[in-house]
Amino acid sequence: MSSQKYMDLENAFGAMNYNPLPVVLERGKGVWVWDSEGNKYMDMLSSYSALNQGHTHPKIIQALTEQAQKLTLTSRAFYNNRLGAFLEKLCTTVGMEKALPMNSGAEGVETALKCARRWGYMKKGIPENKAEIIVCNNNFHGRTISIISFSTEADYKKGFGPFTPGFVTIPFNDASALEKAITKNTAAFLVEPIQGEAGVYVPDEGYLKKAYDMCKKNNVLFIADEIQTGFGRTGKLFACQHENIQPDMFIFGKALGGGVFPVSAIVTSAEVASVFTPGSHGSTFGGNPLAAAIGLTAIEIILEEKLVENSYEMGAMLMKKLKTLKNPHIKEVRGKGLLIGLELKTHNKTARQYCEDLQKENILCKETHESIIRFAPPLVINKDEVSWAFERIQKVIG
Ligand SMILES: *Cc1c(COP(=O)(O)O)cnc(C)c1O
């Protein structure tokens, strides 16, 4: 079947909640993907950083197929022989004591919010139903009703009310705003160390540390949503390490599933995790043996293949090249590691139009908002591939 037929079929029967580039992918390997006509493209989106290990990594596919033939789902009504090792690897890699596995990123965030509220009542002594969670302008934490309740993006919210109360919004990258917003009822501060979906906004150096210290001083949980920035994306294993802070809780997703399976988790201290008791939270698929086998392997690959170091080096190389672009409509190139945003002054050509032109040069990336192009290839990218990509980017953007 031709690409056009596949697109027609998807459009005929699918709800139109996305606006994909007109390319139909059929196969992937490492940083490369192929369409239905056999054309080869470089994937510079990595499914929003879910493909840090590259497409169809052989070890992940092996873990998937081996486990799939043995046992895939037990529910948490029973133990399974894969979950413990995955949780251990996750906790030791992160330097934490306890993890709670879920599936999608949004479920991980919901878990973090529930955990923070319960901690607020059970450990901090916040009066019932008074817990507040502080979040930032332009945040992206997922798409559930509660999560969009504290989004500041009109597109994400319109027509979906009534919204969940209990959230306080402050500007990102403003530690004094956090200080002012904290009350005796504040349970947690939820933040992305770099705002990915908003357009790759990197806060000033020192911001996360200041915010963390403020949380410590006031007995507020510092929760880092590293669903997009985690596992090497920004040139450190976790983006919080750029400022040497260890949050009270991490939320992971995306790359934790190695690009093949939805795997998310919160990772925290034993004290914080202890607020969950049997029956208080759950997920039928969360922590299933297939996800656990894949998640364990996904972490091993990041560490064994030194993808964090590669992200740092290849990111620096790509950033340096992008900064040489002469197009007067470029407002800024920013990011860390292999999470790079190129912001345009919008009056010329939209980011979408550039992405369509890049597609014609066999580079797949996606705009975020009107004016920002995100470059986030799999972390397995090598020097030659960075150069190959830049030649084409230069041809299109100039
Ligand atoms: C993608 C993302 C989420 C949501 O993950 P889903 O798997 O799409 O639910 C949450 N937070 C951040 C920072 C993300 O980038």
The ligand as a MOL file (V3000), in Angstrom:
LIG
                    3D

  0  0  0     0  0            999 V3000
M  V30 BEGIN CTAB
M  V30 COUNTS 15 15 0 0 0
M  V30 BEGIN ATOM
M  V30 1 C 5.9950 13.4440 27.4450 0
M  V30 2 C 5.9800 14.0580 28.7890 0
M  V30 3 C 5.0190 13.7060 29.7450 0
M  V30 4 C 3.8540 12.7950 29.4410 0
M  V30 5 O 4.2240 11.5260 29.0250 0
M  V30 6 P 3.1560 10.5990 28.2590 0
M  V30 7 O 3.8430 9.2680 28.1540 0
M  V30 8 O 2.9340 11.2250 26.9160 0
M  V30 9 O 1.9330 10.5620 29.0850 0
M  V30 10 C 5.1270 14.2650 31.0010 0
M  V30 11 N 6.1130 15.1250 31.3130 0
M  V30 12 C 7.0540 15.4870 30.4250 0
M  V30 13 C 8.1320 16.4340 30.8410 0
M  V30 14 C 7.0150 14.9970 29.1230 0
M  V30 15 O 7.9130 15.3850 28.2330 0
M  V30 END ATOM
M  V30 BEGIN BOND
M  V30 1 1 1 2
M  V30 2 1 2 3
M  V30 3 2 2 14
M  V30 4 1 3 4
M  V30 5 2 3 10
M  V30 6 1 4 5
M  V30 7 1 5 6
M  V30 8 2 6 7
M  V30 9 1 6 8
M  V30 10 1 6 9
M  V30 11 1 10 11
M  V30 12 2 11 12
M  V30 13 1 12 13
M  V30 14 1 12 14
M  V30 15 1 14 15
M  V30 END BOND
M  V30 END CTAB
M  END
